[in-house]
């Protein structure tokens, strides 16, 4: 058994990085690649995520995009696009809940 060296990260993918260093350490593309989960031939999940961020500029730019626009990105099929849309809806509901709570205060 080899000794663990704290200066060398144990992660080889964004999920491992999130687990070891926390979600705040991940880039938008790394977070998105976790939702995408797997790539396609000659294109990793991280490359697909970078393509998405490149096309829309940010998570804000992605919000409210029609599903057809997201599906037009190579490497995203229905399941991956729906997973991303669900994550955005969860985020929207969290923000809505926070705003409603703040209005009551």
GUMAR-288974 format. One line per 8 residues: number of its first residue (from 1); for each residue x, y, z of N, C-alpha, C. Coordinates in Angstrom, 2 decimals, padded with zeros to 5 digits. Each point is the difference from the previous one (the first is absolute). Example, Ala and Ser with C-alpha at 12.3 -4.5 7.8 and 13.67 -1.06 7.14 Angstrom:
% residues 2
1) 013.19,-005.69,007.80,-000.89,001.19,000.00,000.90,001.20,000.00 | -000.35,001.05,-000.72,000.82,001.19,000.06,-000.77,001.09,000.73
***
This chain:
% residues 105
1) 000.85,-001.18,000.00,-000.85,001.18,000.00,000.89,001.24,000.00 | -000.31,000.94,-000.85,000.80,001.23,-000.07,-000.56,001.03,000.95 | 000.87,000.84,000.47,-000.41,001.06,000.91,-000.77,001.06,-000.78 | -001.01,000.58,000.63,-000.79,001.04,-000.64,000.77,001.32,000.06 | 000.12,000.64,-001.12,000.67,001.29,-000.07,-001.08,001.06,-000.18 | -000.19,000.86,001.00,-001.06,001.01,-000.06,000.18,001.02,-001.10 | 001.20,000.13,-000.54,000.22,000.98,-001.05,-000.43,-000.51,-001.37 | -000.28,-001.29,-000.10,-000.44,-000.58,-001.27,-001.48,-000.33,000.11
9) -000.84,000.63,-000.84,-001.43,-000.27,000.09,-000.32,-001.44,-000.38 | -000.99,-000.57,000.67,-000.44,-001.37,-000.30,-001.03,-000.04,-001.11 | -000.51,001.15,-000.43,-001.08,000.02,-000.97,000.53,000.05,-001.43 | -000.73,-000.65,-000.87,000.32,000.01,-001.42,-001.20,000.53,-000.79 | -001.04,000.40,000.70,-001.21,000.51,-000.64,-000.66,001.00,000.95 | -000.92,000.81,-000.51,-000.62,001.03,000.84,-000.73,-000.55,001.23 | -000.59,-001.18,-000.10,-000.69,-000.56,001.16,000.95,-000.25,001.16 | 001.17,-000.53,-000.31,001.00,-000.22,001.03,000.52,001.30,000.58
17) 000.16,000.99,-000.86,000.45,001.32,000.45,-001.04,000.60,000.94 | -001.28,-000.11,-000.36,-001.07,000.52,000.84,000.03,-000.69,001.36 | 000.17,-001.31,-000.01,000.01,-000.77,001.24,001.14,000.41,000.91 | 001.17,000.19,-000.56,001.18,000.30,000.80,000.16,001.47,000.35 | -000.35,000.89,-000.93,000.28,001.42,000.20,-001.24,000.86,000.18 | -001.17,-000.55,-000.27,-001.25,000.75,000.15,-000.50,000.56,-001.32 | -001.32,000.19,-000.11,-000.61,000.45,-001.25,000.45,001.39,-000.43 | 000.34,000.85,000.96,000.41,001.38,-000.34,001.32,000.03,-000.77
25) 000.76,-001.09,000.00,001.28,-000.01,-000.70,-000.13,-000.34,-001.48 | -001.19,-000.44,-000.41,-000.20,-000.42,-001.39,-000.40,001.18,-000.88 | 000.46,-000.03,-001.24,-000.43,000.98,-000.99,-001.43,-000.33,-000.43 | -000.63,000.93,-000.68,-001.35,-000.26,-000.52,000.00,-001.23,-000.91 | 001.00,-000.12,-000.85,000.08,-001.14,-000.91,000.18,-001.31,000.76 | 000.79,000.02,001.07,000.18,-001.22,000.79,-001.31,-000.41,000.67 | -000.72,000.97,000.56,-001.30,-000.32,000.61,-000.96,-000.57,-001.04 | -000.05,000.63,-001.14,-000.88,-000.45,-001.08,000.38,-001.39,-000.48
33) 001.29,-000.29,-000.06,000.44,-001.31,-000.47,-000.45,-001.11,000.95 | -000.17,000.31,001.29,-000.52,-001.00,000.93,-001.43,-000.37,-000.38 | -000.80,000.99,-000.39,-001.38,-000.29,-000.43,-000.01,-000.78,-001.31 | 000.92,000.33,-000.89,000.07,-000.68,-001.30,000.41,-001.45,000.19 | 000.86,-000.23,000.97,000.44,-001.33,000.44,000.96,-000.70,-000.95 | -000.40,-000.27,-001.21,000.89,-000.71,-000.92,000.08,000.73,-001.33 | 001.12,-000.19,-000.64,000.18,000.62,-001.30,-000.49,-000.89,-001.12 | 000.41,000.34,-001.18,-000.29,-000.79,-001.19,001.33,-000.29,-000.67
41) -000.01,-000.77,-001.05,001.24,-000.35,-000.69,000.79,001.27,-000.34 | 001.24,000.04,000.41,000.93,001.10,-000.25,-000.37,001.32,000.68 | -000.89,-000.04,000.99,-000.37,001.23,000.69,-000.41,-000.34,001.44 | 000.78,000.49,000.95,-000.29,-000.28,001.41,-001.16,000.87,000.48 | -000.54,-000.36,001.16,-001.06,000.79,000.61,000.49,001.43,000.26 | 001.26,000.14,000.41,000.55,001.34,000.25,000.09,000.82,-001.29 | 000.34,-000.65,-001.11,000.06,000.72,-001.28,-001.40,000.44,-000.43 | -000.98,-000.86,000.20,-001.38,000.36,-000.33,-000.43,001.19,000.86
49) 000.31,-000.06,001.30,-000.34,001.09,000.91,000.66,001.31,-000.44 | 001.26,-000.07,-000.40,000.69,001.20,-000.48,-000.67,000.55,-001.25 | -000.46,-000.88,-000.89,-000.72,000.44,-001.20,-001.29,000.75,000.39 | -000.71,-000.54,000.99,-001.25,000.63,000.43,000.28,001.38,000.59 | 000.97,000.07,000.91,000.35,001.28,000.61,000.48,000.98,-001.08 | 000.77,-000.50,-000.96,000.47,000.84,-001.10,-001.14,000.55,-000.84 | -001.00,-000.81,-000.24,-001.13,000.45,-000.82,-000.88,001.00,000.73 | -000.27,-000.24,001.27,-000.95,000.85,000.74,000.68,001.00,000.92
57) 001.29,-000.13,000.20,000.76,000.98,000.78,000.04,-000.24,001.50 | -001.08,-000.52,000.55,-000.08,-000.19,001.45,-001.25,-000.80,000.32 | -000.16,-000.32,001.28,-001.24,-000.65,000.42,-001.19,000.93,-000.24 | 000.20,001.28,000.26,-001.08,000.97,-000.24,-000.40,000.00,-001.47 | 000.98,-000.07,-000.88,-000.28,-000.06,-001.43,-000.72,-001.27,-000.42 | 000.20,-001.06,000.77,-000.67,-001.27,-000.29,-001.45,-000.01,000.47 | -000.27,000.77,001.06,-001.33,-000.01,000.60,-001.05,000.41,-001.03 | -001.08,-000.68,000.01,-001.15,000.27,-000.87,000.25,-000.23,-001.49
65) 001.09,-000.68,-000.32,000.21,-000.38,-001.40,-000.97,-001.12,-000.34 | -000.53,000.00,-001.19,-000.87,-001.12,-000.38,000.82,-001.29,-000.05 | -000.62,-001.09,000.37,000.66,-001.30,000.02,000.63,-000.32,-001.36 | -000.65,000.42,-001.07,000.51,-000.28,-001.35,001.37,000.64,-000.22 | 000.23,001.16,000.58,001.28,000.68,-000.15,001.11,-000.75,000.75 | -000.34,-000.51,001.17,000.95,-000.77,000.78,000.28,-001.33,-000.70 | -001.03,-000.61,-000.53,000.15,-001.29,-000.69,000.84,000.09,-001.27 | 000.16,001.20,-000.53,000.77,000.16,-001.24,001.51,-000.14,000.24
73) 000.42,-000.07,001.25,001.42,-000.15,000.32,000.39,-001.47,-000.12 | 001.05,-000.24,-000.78,000.47,-001.38,-000.21,000.39,-000.62,001.33 | -000.56,-001.18,000.25,000.31,-000.73,001.22,-001.11,000.06,001.03 | -001.01,000.84,-000.26,-001.14,000.08,000.91,-001.22,-000.64,-000.65 | -000.46,-001.04,000.62,-001.25,-000.61,-000.43,-001.10,000.41,000.95 | -001.16,-000.60,-000.15,-001.16,000.34,000.83,000.30,-000.13,001.49 | 000.57,-001.12,000.41,000.21,-000.25,001.43,000.91,001.05,000.62 | 001.10,000.31,-000.64,000.94,000.99,000.54,-000.61,001.39,000.01
81) -000.69,000.37,-001.06,-000.63,001.32,-000.07,-001.11,000.12,001.04 | -000.76,-001.05,000.22,-001.07,000.02,001.00,000.59,000.07,001.40 | 001.11,-000.68,000.24,000.68,000.07,001.29,000.44,001.44,000.29 | 000.55,000.67,-001.01,000.43,001.39,000.15,-001.21,000.90,000.24 | -001.08,-000.20,-000.76,-001.21,000.81,000.17,-000.58,-000.19,001.40 | 000.05,-001.21,000.53,-000.50,-000.26,001.35,000.84,000.73,001.04 | 001.31,000.01,-000.18,000.89,000.71,000.93,-000.30,001.50,000.00 | -000.25,000.56,-001.18,-000.35,001.42,-000.09,-001.33,000.28,000.67
89) -000.95,-000.90,-000.14,-001.30,000.19,000.65,000.14,-000.07,001.51 | 000.82,-000.91,000.50,000.26,-000.08,001.44,000.59,001.32,000.49 | 000.99,000.51,-000.72,000.62,001.28,000.37,-001.02,001.13,-000.02 | -000.85,000.02,-001.03,-001.03,001.05,-000.10,-000.94,-000.05,001.20 | -000.39,-001.20,000.41,-000.91,-000.14,001.12,000.66,000.41,001.32 | 001.27,-000.31,000.15,000.72,000.43,001.21,000.03,001.52,000.07 | 000.34,000.63,-001.12,000.05,001.47,-000.03,-001.39,000.57,000.30 | -001.03,-000.56,-000.59,-001.37,000.47,000.23,-000.36,-000.12,001.48
97) 000.35,-001.11,000.61,-000.29,-000.21,001.42,000.74,001.03,000.87 | 001.24,000.26,-000.32,000.79,000.99,000.74,-000.61,001.39,-000.14 | -000.38,000.35,-001.23,-000.59,001.32,-000.23,-001.33,000.16,000.74 | -000.81,-001.05,000.03,-001.27,000.05,000.73,000.25,000.18,001.49 | 000.99,-000.72,000.52,000.33,000.11,001.42,000.49,001.39,000.34 | 000.83,000.57,-000.88,000.52,001.34,000.22,-001.09,001.05,-000.04 | -001.03,-000.21,-000.83,-001.12,000.94,-000.07,-000.79,000.04,001.30 | -000.05,-001.16,000.70,-000.73,-000.09,001.26,000.75,000.69,001.13
105) 001.31,000.06,-000.08,000.82,000.60,001.07,-000.04,001.50,000.03
***
